[in-house]
């Protein structure tokens, strides 16, 4: 999905002024990945990074090159779990939040 400049600017402006929006964007990206929609989750992480910390600063914090991080979270990216969790941990710390996983029961497939 190609993003227009105005969309990126809109996300950045909202992220700059709204900490709850930033936290929700990060939370939604992780929930999508845990739910199996890794591509969309990666795209949201990329949007979050672009709207907040930027790949240059993030690269310094996680000791990875910014270009490597951009590839990891790009459309064809496939980050290793260690790298993904390092990035998510760093973003949580920067945002002063802690994402948690909770177990929720689902209906068995046969009951649907």
N, C-alpha and C positions, 0 to 999 in steps of 0.2 A: 504494500500500500504506500503510495507516494503521498507525503504530507506537504501541504502548501505552506509557504512561509507564514501566512497569517494564522494558520492553526498553531504552528510552533510558537509564534509570538503570544497567542492567546493563552496557551498552556503555561508559558514562562511567566506571563503577567499574573495569572491566577496563583501559580506556585509561589511567586515572590511575596504575595500579600496574604496567603491563606495556608497556615501550617496544617490545618485539618485536611485540606485538599491534597497536600503533599503526602501526608500519612496515608490517606485513602488510596492514592495512586500507587504507592508502594505496596500496600496491603493487597490491593486488587491484583497487581502483577504476580505476587507470590501465590495468591489463591488460584489464579488461572493456571500457573505452572503445576501446582499440586493437583489440580483437577484434570490435568492432561493436555491443556491447551498451551503448550510450551511456546509456540510461535507468538501468540498474542501476548503472553506473559513477558517474553523477552522484549517485544516491541514496547510494552508499557514501561519496563525497566529503562529502556533506552530513552523514552520520552521523559521519564523522571530525571535521569542523569542529565540530559540536555537542558532541562528546565531548572535544575538546581545546581549541583556541584560541578558539572562538566567533566568530560573524559580526562582532561589534563590533570586536574586536581585529584580525581579518583585514582588515576594511574599511580600518582605519587603515594597515595595512602595505602594502596593494596600491592604496591611494588610490581606493577605490570605496565607495559607500554600503553599509552592511550590508544594507539592504533590497534593493538591486540584486543583491548577492551571493546573498541568499536566493532571489530570483526565478531567478537563473541556475542554481542547483542544485536548484530545485524540480521537481516532476513535469512541468511544461510548459516548463521552462527550456531555453534554447538558447544557451549562452554562445559568444561569438566565440572563435576559437582563441587570440587574443592574451590575452584575459581568463582563459581556462582555463589557459593555460601560465603566466601570471603567478601565479595562485593555486597551481598545483602547485609551481612553483619556490619560492614563499614557504613552503609547507608542508614541502617537503623541507629547506629551510634550517632551519626551526624544529625539525624532527625530527632534524637532523644526519645525514641520509641522502642518497644520490644514487641515484635510479632510473635504470636503464640499459635500453636496448633491444638485444636480441640477435636475430640472424637465425637462424631454425630452418627447416629444410626440411620441407615437408608433402607427403604423397602427392598426386599429381595427381588431380583429381576423377574421371577415368575409372578409376583403379585402386581406388577405394573401393567 
